[in-house]
Amino acid sequence: AHVYAGAPLLRSHAVPTGDLLRRLDGRWKAVFVGDAAMHPAELLEPNGAVDPWRTSPTPRVQWLHRIATHFDRSVWLCPEAPEDWDQWPTNRLVRRLFPMFHLSVDGLTDAVKALVGART
């Protein structure tokens, strides 16, 4: 699995996720932006990517778990309405790994507080 330095997902800008986790210690913050509503195979199956050129034998959920446990603080910003979040099983699974906030001014404010605010 890879992390990309831009929306076009260019191979020339791909960084292996494992390398990223080795380079960044747990004090860094991870922010995911996007809905978590996907076909379950995309998250749970080996090589479950929609794009056949971006497959990985490790299921994406394992990479998400590694990221969630590696960083002390991480969040997921979701553009879907919060009342719809439980509609998709993958969204429910992602919410078990990351605190999820609505992609709005208020949601972003709460996400930043979760990332940098005092621990409760």
N, C-alpha and C positions, 0 to 999 in steps of 0.2 A: 504494500500500500504506500501511497505517496501523498505528500502535501504539496500544493502548487502555489507559486508566487503570483498568481493572477487568474482571473476568471476564465481565460481561454484554455487553461489546463495544458499548456505547452510542455512537451517532454523536456525541452531544454530548461524549463523552470521547475522541474520536479525534484523534490527532496524526499528520499525514503523516510517514512515515518519513524522507523527504528533509529536512523541517524539523528533525526530531530530530537527524539527523546534522550539520546546519549549526549547531545550537545547542550540541551537546556535542562537545568535542574528544576526541582519542584517549586521554586519560588516564582517561576514564570506563570503567567495566566493563559488559559486556553479559552477562546471564544468561538463557538460555532454559530453560523448564521444560516438559516434555512429551515424549511419544514422537515419534519422527521417522518412524513407520510410517504413510505416507499413500499414496494413489494417486499414481503418478508424475506425472500431469497436474497435480495440485495444486501441485507443486513446479516442474515444468519447462515448463508451457505458459502462454502469455499467458491471462489471465482464468481461470486454473485453480482458482479457489476453489470450495469446496463450496457456499458461500453466494453466490447470484447477485448479492446486493447489495454484496458485498465483493470485487469483481473488480478487477484491475489489468492493464493491457496489458503490464506488465513481469513476467516470470516470477518467482515467489517466490525461486527459487534465486539470481537476480541480486541481489535485495534482501539475502538472507542473505550473499552474497559481499561486498556493499558494507559491511554491518555488520561482518563478520569482518575486513575489511581496514582499516576506519575506526578501530576500537578496538584499542589495544595488547593487551588481554587480554579474552577472552570465553570462555564455557563453555556447554555444553548439559547439563542434568540430565535424565536419561531414567528413567522409572519401570519400564521393561521390564527383565527380567533381562539382564545383560550377555552371557550366553551366547547370547541370542536376537537380539542387535543386528544381526548380519550376515544375518539372515533376510530383511530388507526392503531393496530397492535404494535407497530414499530415505534410509533410516537410514545406509547406507554412504556416500551422497553427503554427508549432513550431517556425518558424522564426518570427512570430508576438509576441511570448513570450520571445524569447532569441535572442541576437545577435549571428549569426552563422558564424563560421570561418572554413575554409578548414583544415582538419587534415594533415598538412604539416608543414615544418619548418617555412615558411612565415606565414601561418595561425596561428600557435601556437604563433609566435612572436606577431602578431596582437591581438590575444586573451589575452595574458598576458598584453599587453598594455591597453586593455579595462578593465581588472580586477584591475590593480594596477596603471595605469597612471593617470595623472591629468584629472579632469573632464572638459569637454568642454562646 
